[in-house]
Structure formats: structure tokens, C-alpha cells
């Protein structure tokens, strides 16, 4: 079955887009069919995948507001896996600044919270993973992502204020689960910008683990300048610098995600449950 995962946190700077793009690419390296949905008006995931948002003629905006079929918007990218002749494919539904007006235009739309979910019905089964990069706010766009997804991954920067405001996100997820999407679950918390030399990072990691328990992934995404550089080259970290800490960490995270899936299929209790 397709795993639809919203990558969400209303705080900015937690690494949502970095997680979405690099996890998605690492999953594609493992022979998984992946679709990334850029649901942020800033279009950062779009840029990170080498697409200029200002040159995008058809985007997620047209899907949500004009009911344009998703198949007409999906952009496919095929690249050679580093050091091999293997061709990797990663699909994306791009975004641009036009999306910022979507909430106002959808306000009088019947079923406005489920527009994204309804639009994906024709393509959902074509993918193993659909990753949704949410905007840094608890907006109608984020609500659409939570209504569409069955899982939520929460990236959390290992800083002093990491848990600030997280209760509001959890309350929103709980409301969506009770009223609209009973299958929605928080199945992963990703610690980002981690530096093992800093006590604050270790302390925050401990507190997050106490709060979320077994939902926290063992893999921590280390603070790595290469991760910051990769978007400006329009490449996932595994293509930009495959030997960097960032590339190694996201490959390890993808393996965790895949192993949880295997455990669930075997009937074992895992964070994905």
C-alpha cells in the first residue's frame, strides 16, 4: 500500500524541506516509487530538485484551485545514481508563490480540507511513497496535507526551543484524526541539525525522546554544511556530495523507514504502528 506521509512542523527552520527531498531521494535509491508534493508557497522543495519555481507553468496551485488533473502537473526527474549506471526516478508536484493565495480562494469551496486528498485518487496507487512538504504554519494547506496523509513525520531541530509550540501541532493532528482522517498517526520524529559535541543537542534529544518515546528515529541528521549547499545546486545531498554526513544520515534514515515497514508487514510492533 502507498504510504502517504506529511512532513510537518509549524516552526520554521526545522528542516522539513531538507527531510522531504533527501528522504524521498534515498527511498528512490532503494527501488521505491516516490512522489514529492511541494505544498509550501516558498517552493523550496521545487528549487531543491532543480526546478525554477518562477518558470513553473502548472503547479499544485492549479490542482487545488482549478481542479487541474494531477497527471498534468507532475514533473519527473531522472538522474544517474552516483558512480553507477543506474537511473533513478523521482516525481514532484511543484509549487510557487501563487500557492499563497490558495487559502483565500478555497475558503468558500465545499470540502476545502480534502481537496488535495481527492485530487490524488487517480495517481496514488502509482507510488510506494508520497511525501508532502508542508508550509511552516498550521494553515488550510497543512490541514489538506494532514487530511491526505496516513502518517506524519515531525522534523525537530535540536535546539533549546525545539518543543515550543509542538502541543498546538499535536492538537491539530488530534482534531483531524477525530473529525476527518481517523487513520492519521504520528509515526516518526526526526532530529535535525544535531551536533554530538554540543551538550544542548544531547539534552534536547533526550527531552524529545522522553516526550515522543519510540516514535523518535534512531538516526539523527547531523549538522552538515553540505546539506545547506545542496539546494542551491538543485540536487539532493546524495547526488551533491554522496560521501558527506548528510548523505550518509539520510540513507540511514531511509533504511529505518524501510525496516519499520518490513516489521509492520511481519506483524511486529514498531514506531510505524
C-alpha positions as CSV (number, residue, x, y, z in Angstrom):
1,X,0.0,0.0,0.0
2,X,1.1,3.6,-0.6
3,X,2.4,5.3,2.4
4,X,1.4,9.0,2.3
5,X,3.5,11.0,4.8
6,X,3.1,14.6,5.7
7,X,6.3,16.2,6.9
8,X,5.1,18.9,9.2
9,X,6.1,21.3,11.9
10,X,4.7,24.8,12.2
11,X,8.1,26.1,13.3
12,X,10.4,27.4,10.6
13,X,14.0,26.2,10.2
14,X,13.4,22.6,11.4
15,X,14.5,21.0,8.1
16,X,11.1,20.0,6.7
17,X,12.1,20.5,3.0
18,X,15.5,19.0,3.5
19,X,14.0,15.9,5.1
20,X,11.3,15.7,2.4
21,X,13.7,15.9,-0.6
22,X,16.6,13.8,0.8
23,X,14.5,11.1,2.4
24,X,12.5,10.9,-0.9
25,X,15.6,10.5,-3.0
26,X,17.1,8.0,-0.6
27,X,13.9,5.9,-0.8
28,X,14.1,6.1,-4.6
29,X,17.6,4.7,-4.4
30,X,16.0,1.7,-2.7
31,X,13.8,1.0,-5.7
32,X,10.8,2.8,-4.3
33,X,8.5,4.8,-6.5
34,X,8.3,8.3,-4.8
35,X,6.2,11.4,-5.4
36,X,7.1,14.6,-3.6
37,X,4.3,17.2,-3.2
38,X,5.6,20.8,-2.5
39,X,2.8,22.3,-0.5
40,X,4.8,25.4,0.6
41,X,4.3,28.7,-1.3
42,X,8.0,29.3,-1.0
43,X,8.6,26.4,-3.4
44,X,11.8,25.3,-1.6
45,X,11.4,21.6,-2.4
46,X,10.8,22.6,-6.0
47,X,14.0,24.5,-6.1
48,X,15.9,21.8,-4.2
49,X,15.0,19.4,-7.1
50,X,16.4,21.7,-9.7
51,X,13.2,23.3,-10.9
52,X,12.9,27.1,-11.0
53,X,9.5,28.0,-9.3
54,X,9.3,31.2,-11.4
55,X,9.3,29.1,-14.6
56,X,6.6,26.6,-13.4
57,X,3.5,27.0,-15.6
58,X,1.4,24.3,-13.8
59,X,1.7,23.7,-10.1
60,X,-0.1,22.4,-7.1
61,X,-2.0,25.7,-7.1
62,X,-3.8,24.8,-10.3
63,X,-4.6,21.4,-8.8
64,X,-6.2,22.8,-5.6
65,X,-7.9,25.9,-7.1
66,X,-8.7,25.0,-10.7
67,X,-9.2,21.2,-10.3
68,X,-6.4,20.6,-12.8
69,X,-5.7,16.8,-13.0
70,X,-2.6,15.9,-11.0
71,X,-1.1,14.0,-14.0
72,X,-0.8,17.3,-15.9
73,X,1.3,18.8,-13.1
74,X,3.7,16.0,-12.1
75,X,7.3,16.7,-13.2
76,X,9.6,13.7,-13.5
77,X,13.3,13.8,-13.0
78,X,15.6,11.0,-13.9
79,X,19.3,11.1,-12.8
80,X,22.1,8.6,-12.7
81,X,22.9,7.2,-9.3
82,X,26.3,8.5,-8.3
83,X,29.1,6.2,-9.5
84,X,26.8,3.8,-11.3
85,X,24.8,3.4,-14.5
86,X,21.6,3.1,-12.5
87,X,18.8,5.5,-13.5
88,X,16.8,6.9,-10.6
89,X,13.4,8.5,-11.0
90,X,11.8,11.0,-8.6
91,X,8.5,12.7,-9.3
92,X,7.4,16.1,-7.9
93,X,4.3,18.3,-7.9
94,X,6.0,21.7,-7.9
95,X,4.9,24.9,-6.1
96,X,5.4,28.6,-6.5
97,X,4.3,31.8,-4.9
98,X,0.8,31.6,-6.4
99,X,0.0,29.0,-3.8
100,X,0.0,31.7,-1.1
101,X,-3.4,32.8,-2.5
102,X,-4.9,29.4,-2.5
103,X,-6.3,29.5,1.0
104,X,-8.3,32.7,0.3
105,X,-9.6,31.2,-3.0
106,X,-10.6,27.9,-1.3
107,X,-12.4,29.5,1.6
108,X,-15.9,29.1,0.0
109,X,-15.1,25.7,-1.5
110,X,-17.2,22.8,-0.2
111,X,-14.8,20.2,1.3
112,X,-11.9,22.6,1.2
113,X,-10.0,20.5,3.7
114,X,-10.0,17.4,1.4
115,X,-9.2,19.0,-2.0
116,X,-5.7,17.5,-2.1
117,X,-6.8,14.1,-1.0
118,X,-9.5,14.0,-3.7
119,X,-7.1,15.1,-6.4
120,X,-4.6,12.3,-5.7
121,X,-7.1,9.4,-6.2
122,X,-6.1,8.8,-9.8
123,X,-2.3,8.6,-9.1
124,X,-1.9,7.5,-5.5
125,X,-1.5,3.8,-6.3
126,X,1.3,4.5,-8.8
127,X,3.7,5.2,-5.9
128,X,5.1,3.5,-2.9
129,X,5.7,6.7,-1.0
130,X,4.1,10.2,-1.3
131,X,5.9,12.8,0.8
132,X,4.2,16.1,1.4
133,X,6.4,19.1,2.3
134,X,4.1,21.3,4.5
135,X,4.4,25.0,5.0
136,X,5.7,26.3,8.4
137,X,2.2,27.1,9.7
138,X,-1.0,25.4,10.7
139,X,-2.9,26.6,7.7
140,X,-5.5,25.2,5.3
141,X,-2.7,23.9,3.2
142,X,-1.3,22.0,6.2
143,X,-4.8,20.8,7.0
144,X,-5.1,19.4,3.5
145,X,-1.8,17.6,4.0
146,X,-3.0,16.0,7.2
147,X,-6.3,15.0,5.7
148,X,-4.5,13.4,2.8
149,X,-1.8,11.6,4.8
150,X,-1.9,8.5,6.9
151,X,1.3,9.3,8.7
152,X,3.1,12.4,10.0
153,X,6.9,12.8,10.3
154,X,7.9,15.7,12.5
155,X,11.4,17.1,12.0
156,X,12.7,18.8,15.1
157,X,15.9,20.9,15.4
158,X,18.0,20.0,18.4
159,X,17.8,23.5,19.9
160,X,16.5,24.9,23.2
161,X,13.1,25.8,21.8
162,X,12.5,22.5,19.9
163,X,9.4,21.6,21.9
164,X,7.9,25.1,21.9
165,X,4.6,25.2,20.1
166,X,4.6,21.4,19.5
167,X,1.4,21.0,21.5
168,X,-0.5,23.1,19.0
169,X,0.6,20.8,16.2
170,X,-0.4,17.7,18.2
171,X,-3.8,19.2,19.0
172,X,-4.3,19.9,15.3
173,X,-3.4,16.4,14.3
174,X,-5.7,15.0,17.0
175,X,-8.6,17.1,15.7
176,X,-8.0,16.0,12.2
177,X,-7.8,12.4,13.3
178,X,-11.1,12.6,15.2
179,X,-13.1,14.6,12.7
180,X,-11.8,13.9,9.2
181,X,-9.0,11.3,8.9
182,X,-9.2,8.5,11.5
183,X,-6.1,6.8,10.0
184,X,-3.7,9.6,10.7
185,X,-0.8,8.8,13.0
186,X,2.4,10.4,14.1
187,X,4.9,7.6,13.1
188,X,8.3,9.4,13.2
189,X,10.1,12.3,14.8
190,X,13.4,13.3,13.0
191,X,16.1,15.0,15.0
192,X,17.9,17.5,12.8
193,X,20.9,19.8,13.0
194,X,22.4,17.5,15.5
195,X,25.9,18.1,16.8
196,X,27.3,15.4,19.1
197,X,29.9,17.9,20.5
198,X,27.2,20.1,22.0
199,X,25.5,19.3,25.3
200,X,22.4,21.3,24.3
201,X,21.8,18.9,21.3
202,X,22.2,15.9,23.6
203,X,19.9,17.3,26.2
204,X,17.2,18.3,23.7
205,X,17.4,14.8,22.0
206,X,16.8,13.3,25.5
207,X,13.8,15.5,26.1
208,X,12.3,14.8,22.7
209,X,12.7,11.1,23.3
210,X,11.0,11.4,26.7
211,X,8.1,13.2,25.1
212,X,7.7,11.1,21.9
213,X,9.2,7.8,23.1
214,X,9.6,5.2,20.4
215,X,8.4,7.4,17.7
216,X,11.9,9.1,17.5
217,X,14.1,7.7,14.8
218,X,17.4,6.4,15.9
219,X,19.1,8.2,13.0
220,X,20.0,11.8,13.8
221,X,20.6,14.2,10.9
222,X,23.9,15.8,11.8
223,X,24.6,19.5,11.3
224,X,26.4,19.5,7.9
225,X,27.3,22.4,5.6
226,X,26.8,20.2,2.6
227,X,23.1,19.9,3.3
228,X,22.8,23.7,3.2
229,X,24.7,23.9,-0.1
230,X,22.9,21.2,-2.0
231,X,19.6,23.1,-2.7
232,X,21.5,25.9,-4.4
233,X,22.7,23.3,-6.9
234,X,19.3,21.8,-7.4
235,X,20.4,18.4,-6.1
236,X,19.6,16.0,-3.2
237,X,22.6,15.6,-0.9
238,X,23.2,12.0,-2.2
239,X,24.0,13.5,-5.6
240,X,25.7,16.7,-4.5
241,X,28.1,15.0,-2.0
242,X,27.4,11.3,-1.6
243,X,30.2,10.9,1.0
244,X,29.0,13.7,3.3
245,X,27.5,13.2,6.7
246,X,24.2,14.4,5.3
247,X,24.1,11.8,2.6
248,X,25.0,9.0,5.0
249,X,22.4,10.2,7.5
250,X,19.6,10.3,5.1
251,X,20.4,6.9,3.7
252,X,20.4,5.6,7.2
253,X,17.0,7.3,7.9
254,X,15.6,5.7,4.7
255,X,16.7,2.3,5.8
256,X,15.0,2.9,9.2
257,X,11.8,3.8,7.4
258,X,12.0,0.7,5.2
259,X,12.8,-1.6,8.1
260,X,9.8,-0.3,10.1
261,X,7.7,-1.1,7.0
262,X,9.1,-4.6,6.9
263,X,8.5,-5.1,10.6
264,X,4.9,-3.9,10.3
265,X,4.3,-6.4,7.5
266,X,5.6,-9.2,9.7
267,X,3.2,-8.1,12.4
268,X,5.8,-6.8,14.8
269,X,5.2,-3.7,16.9
270,X,7.2,-0.7,15.6
271,X,7.1,3.1,15.7
272,X,5.1,2.9,12.4
273,X,2.3,1.3,14.3
